[in-house]
Amino acid sequence: GIVQGKFLRRSKVVKPGTSSCHYGIDDLKIGNTLDIYCRSFRVVNCNESTRRYVLEHHGWCMHDVQPIPLPRDHFAEMNRAKMIRESGVPGLDRKRKMNDLKVVMESQLGKQSSMTDRGMFLEHGTDALCFHVTWDDRSRLYGNIQYFRLIYHLADDTIEIARASNTTTRDGTVTFPKLLKRSKLPKSGQAFDDSDCYSWKDLAIGQIINVFGRMMLIVKCDRFTRDHYESNGIHLREDMPLEVEDKKAEIKRVVPPYNGFG
């Protein structure tokens, strides 16, 4: 990181491009930029005693001591907003799920679990809808068809996508446990409300979903998922074939016309 402490000890500072000309008090007017050892510092404000001194003894005008606003630090503002969300300020809508490890640590320290969304858990428990999805990435160089399982948890409307383990295709890619951890899946990459995320009513066989830029096709579901949709008055179409056959290019042999030789 940056070395802490004094950047410049008490000494005279030579102006860049010169050998004997030093910075003076008239160079410290508000709005001026000072280049000190290859770093640029801009004067934005001064205290009250400094303001009275330069006005009385150096003939500065009020324009020279008028403070200017500090530039916005977007990174600091983002961190400040994040800390407000993490600290649990009363009346603040978090719009995000708390980190799983933090929930476990707070529970071990004696914090009681919130009753928010407990009704959905009591109604559905650990019930989950299971879909088989495919990602056709053959339009990209060295791309292929990959197979995943999409798990939709009814208790909190979250989605989990893992690599399918029952496929017979060996594509040579490195295996990984999950493509998407259990979380809400936005329809367009970012979500400002729950209405911007996928719900179980948006999922159907033959439907294409957007998983952070990956267009995936739902091709199959299990018996429990089909019964859940039937109980809510929604009929799902028949399962589509999971394995997609690659179309091989047909090469036709054409006999050249006789040219008079041979």
C-alpha positions as CSV (number, residue, x, y, z in Angstrom):
1,G,0.0,0.0,0.0
2,I,0.9,3.7,0.2
3,V,3.6,4.5,2.8
4,Q,1.9,6.4,5.6
5,G,3.3,9.5,7.4
6,K,4.5,12.8,6.1
7,F,4.8,13.2,2.4
8,L,7.1,16.3,2.7
9,R,9.0,17.4,5.7
10,R,9.4,21.1,6.6
11,S,11.6,22.5,3.8
12,K,11.6,24.8,0.8
13,V,10.2,23.3,-2.4
14,V,11.7,24.1,-5.8
15,K,9.3,24.7,-8.6
16,P,9.5,22.2,-11.4
17,G,11.7,23.2,-14.3
18,T,13.8,25.6,-12.2
19,S,16.8,25.2,-9.9
20,S,16.5,28.2,-7.5
21,C,12.9,29.3,-7.7
22,H,10.9,28.1,-4.7
23,Y,7.1,28.1,-4.0
24,G,5.9,31.1,-2.0
25,I,2.7,32.0,-0.2
26,D,1.3,33.7,-3.3
27,D,1.4,30.3,-5.1
28,L,-1.0,28.9,-2.5
29,K,-4.1,30.7,-3.6
30,I,-7.2,28.5,-3.6
31,G,-7.6,26.9,-7.0
32,N,-3.9,26.8,-7.8
33,T,-2.2,23.5,-8.6
34,L,1.2,22.7,-7.1
35,D,3.5,20.1,-8.7
36,I,5.6,18.7,-5.8
37,Y,8.0,15.9,-6.7
38,C,5.9,14.7,-9.7
39,R,2.7,14.9,-7.8
40,S,0.0,17.5,-8.4
41,F,-1.8,19.0,-5.4
42,R,-4.7,21.4,-5.8
43,V,-5.5,23.9,-3.1
44,V,-9.2,23.8,-2.3
45,N,-9.6,25.5,1.1
46,C,-7.8,27.1,4.1
47,N,-8.6,27.7,7.8
48,E,-9.9,31.0,9.2
49,S,-6.7,32.2,10.6
50,T,-4.9,31.7,7.3
51,R,-7.7,33.5,5.5
52,R,-7.4,36.6,7.8
53,Y,-3.6,36.6,7.5
54,V,-3.4,36.7,3.7
55,L,-6.2,39.2,3.4
56,E,-4.5,41.7,5.9
57,H,-0.8,41.2,5.1
58,H,-0.5,40.0,1.5
59,G,-3.4,41.9,-0.2
60,W,-5.3,38.9,-1.4
61,C,-8.9,39.4,-2.4
62,M,-11.9,37.4,-1.4
63,H,-11.8,35.5,-4.6
64,D,-8.4,34.1,-3.8
65,V,-9.6,32.5,-0.5
66,Q,-13.1,31.4,-1.7
67,P,-13.3,27.6,-1.0
68,I,-14.1,25.3,-3.9
69,P,-15.9,21.9,-3.5
70,L,-13.9,18.8,-3.2
71,P,-14.1,16.2,-6.0
72,R,-16.4,13.3,-5.4
73,D,-14.8,10.1,-4.4
74,H,-17.1,7.5,-5.9
75,F,-15.1,4.6,-4.4
76,A,-15.4,5.9,-0.9
77,E,-19.1,6.6,-1.4
78,M,-19.7,3.1,-2.6
79,N,-17.8,1.7,0.4
80,R,-19.8,3.9,2.8
81,A,-23.1,2.7,1.3
82,K,-22.0,-0.9,1.6
83,M,-21.1,-0.5,5.3
84,I,-24.5,1.1,5.9
85,R,-26.1,-1.9,4.4
86,E,-23.9,-4.4,6.2
87,S,-24.4,-2.7,9.6
88,G,-28.2,-3.2,9.5
89,V,-29.4,0.4,9.9
90,P,-33.1,0.3,11.0
91,G,-35.5,1.2,8.2
92,L,-33.0,0.6,5.4
93,D,-34.1,-1.7,2.6
94,R,-31.0,-3.8,2.0
95,K,-32.0,-5.0,-1.5
96,R,-29.5,-7.8,-1.2
97,K,-28.9,-11.1,0.6
98,M,-26.6,-11.0,3.6
99,N,-23.4,-13.1,3.3
100,D,-24.0,-16.7,4.3
101,L,-20.9,-16.8,6.5
102,K,-22.0,-13.7,8.3
103,V,-25.4,-15.2,9.1
104,V,-23.8,-18.3,10.6
105,M,-21.3,-16.2,12.7
106,E,-24.1,-14.0,14.1
107,S,-26.2,-17.0,14.9
108,Q,-23.3,-18.6,16.9
109,L,-23.0,-15.3,18.8
110,G,-26.6,-15.5,19.9
111,K,-28.5,-13.3,17.4
112,Q,-32.0,-14.6,16.7
113,S,-33.0,-15.3,13.1
114,S,-35.3,-12.9,11.4
115,M,-38.9,-13.8,10.8
116,T,-38.8,-12.2,7.3
117,D,-39.9,-14.6,4.6
118,R,-40.4,-17.4,7.1
119,G,-43.9,-18.0,5.7
120,M,-42.5,-19.2,2.4
121,F,-40.2,-21.6,4.1
122,L,-42.9,-23.0,6.3
123,E,-45.1,-23.5,3.2
124,H,-42.6,-25.1,0.9
125,G,-39.7,-26.2,3.1
126,T,-36.9,-27.6,1.0
127,D,-39.1,-28.1,-2.1
128,A,-37.2,-27.3,-5.3
129,L,-37.9,-27.4,-9.0
130,C,-35.4,-29.2,-11.1
131,F,-34.8,-28.4,-14.8
132,H,-32.2,-29.6,-17.3
133,V,-30.7,-26.8,-19.4
134,T,-28.3,-26.7,-22.3
135,W,-25.9,-23.9,-23.3
136,D,-25.1,-23.9,-27.0
137,D,-21.7,-22.1,-27.3
138,R,-20.8,-23.4,-30.7
139,S,-20.9,-19.9,-32.3
140,R,-17.7,-19.1,-30.4
141,L,-14.3,-20.5,-31.4
142,Y,-13.8,-23.9,-29.8
143,G,-17.3,-23.6,-28.2
144,N,-19.5,-26.6,-27.6
145,I,-22.8,-27.7,-26.0
146,Q,-22.7,-27.8,-22.2
147,Y,-25.3,-29.4,-20.0
148,F,-26.4,-28.0,-16.6
149,R,-29.1,-28.6,-13.9
150,L,-31.1,-25.6,-12.8
151,I,-32.5,-25.9,-9.2
152,Y,-35.3,-23.4,-8.3
153,H,-35.9,-23.1,-4.5
154,L,-39.5,-22.3,-3.8
155,A,-38.8,-21.1,-0.2
156,D,-37.0,-17.9,-1.2
157,D,-37.2,-17.8,-5.1
158,T,-33.5,-18.4,-5.6
159,I,-31.8,-20.3,-8.4
160,E,-28.8,-22.5,-8.4
161,I,-27.1,-23.9,-11.6
162,A,-24.7,-26.8,-11.4
163,R,-22.9,-28.8,-14.1
164,A,-24.8,-31.9,-15.0
165,S,-23.1,-35.2,-14.0
166,N,-25.1,-37.6,-16.1
167,T,-23.9,-36.5,-19.5
168,T,-21.9,-38.9,-21.6
169,T,-20.1,-36.3,-23.6
170,R,-16.5,-35.7,-22.8
171,D,-15.7,-32.2,-24.1
172,G,-12.3,-31.9,-22.4
173,T,-13.3,-28.8,-20.3
174,V,-12.3,-28.4,-16.7
175,T,-15.1,-29.5,-14.4
176,F,-16.4,-27.1,-11.8
177,P,-19.2,-27.6,-9.2
178,K,-21.5,-24.6,-9.9
179,L,-22.0,-22.1,-12.6
180,L,-24.3,-20.0,-10.3
181,K,-24.5,-20.2,-6.5
182,R,-27.9,-20.0,-4.9
183,S,-29.1,-16.5,-5.5
184,K,-31.8,-14.5,-7.3
185,L,-31.2,-14.5,-11.1
186,P,-31.8,-11.1,-12.8
187,K,-33.4,-11.2,-16.2
188,S,-31.2,-8.6,-17.8
189,G,-27.9,-8.8,-15.8
190,Q,-28.9,-6.5,-13.0
191,A,-32.0,-6.3,-10.8
192,F,-33.4,-3.3,-8.9
193,D,-36.4,-5.2,-7.6
194,D,-37.7,-8.8,-7.3
195,S,-39.8,-8.2,-10.3
196,D,-36.6,-8.0,-12.4
197,C,-35.6,-11.5,-11.4
198,Y,-36.8,-14.9,-12.7
199,S,-39.6,-16.6,-10.9
200,W,-40.9,-20.1,-11.4
201,K,-43.6,-18.8,-13.7
202,D,-41.0,-17.6,-16.1
203,L,-39.5,-21.1,-16.5
204,A,-40.9,-23.6,-19.0
205,I,-39.6,-26.3,-21.3
206,G,-38.4,-24.7,-24.5
207,Q,-37.9,-21.3,-22.8
208,I,-34.6,-19.6,-23.2
209,I,-33.2,-17.8,-20.1
210,N,-30.4,-15.3,-19.8
211,V,-27.8,-16.3,-17.2
212,F,-25.5,-13.3,-17.2
213,G,-25.0,-13.3,-20.9
214,R,-25.3,-17.1,-21.4
215,M,-28.5,-18.0,-23.3
216,M,-29.6,-21.4,-22.0
217,L,-32.4,-23.5,-23.2
218,I,-34.7,-25.5,-20.8
219,V,-35.1,-28.9,-22.3
220,K,-36.3,-31.2,-19.5
221,C,-37.8,-31.3,-15.9
222,D,-38.5,-34.0,-13.3
223,R,-41.8,-35.4,-12.1
224,F,-42.1,-33.1,-9.0
225,T,-41.6,-30.0,-11.2
226,R,-44.3,-31.1,-13.7
227,D,-46.7,-31.9,-10.9
228,H,-46.1,-28.5,-9.3
229,Y,-47.0,-26.7,-12.5
230,E,-50.0,-28.9,-13.1
231,S,-51.3,-28.1,-9.6
232,N,-51.1,-24.3,-10.4
233,G,-52.9,-24.7,-13.7
234,I,-49.9,-24.5,-16.0
235,H,-49.3,-27.3,-18.5
236,L,-45.7,-28.0,-19.5
237,R,-44.8,-29.4,-22.9
238,E,-43.1,-32.7,-23.4
239,D,-39.4,-33.1,-22.6
240,M,-37.0,-32.2,-25.4
241,P,-34.1,-34.4,-26.3
242,L,-31.2,-33.6,-24.0
243,E,-28.4,-34.7,-26.3
244,V,-28.1,-32.6,-29.5
245,E,-26.8,-34.4,-32.5
246,D,-24.1,-32.5,-34.4
247,K,-24.9,-32.1,-38.1
248,K,-22.0,-33.3,-40.1
249,A,-21.2,-31.7,-43.4
250,E,-22.0,-33.9,-46.4
251,I,-19.2,-34.2,-48.9
252,K,-20.4,-35.2,-52.4
253,R,-17.8,-36.6,-54.7
254,V,-18.1,-35.1,-58.2
255,V,-16.5,-36.8,-61.2
256,P,-14.8,-34.2,-63.4
257,P,-15.8,-34.1,-67.1
258,Y,-13.6,-35.9,-69.6
259,N,-10.9,-33.5,-71.0
260,G,-9.7,-35.7,-73.9
261,F,-6.6,-37.1,-72.2
262,G,-6.3,-40.7,-71.3
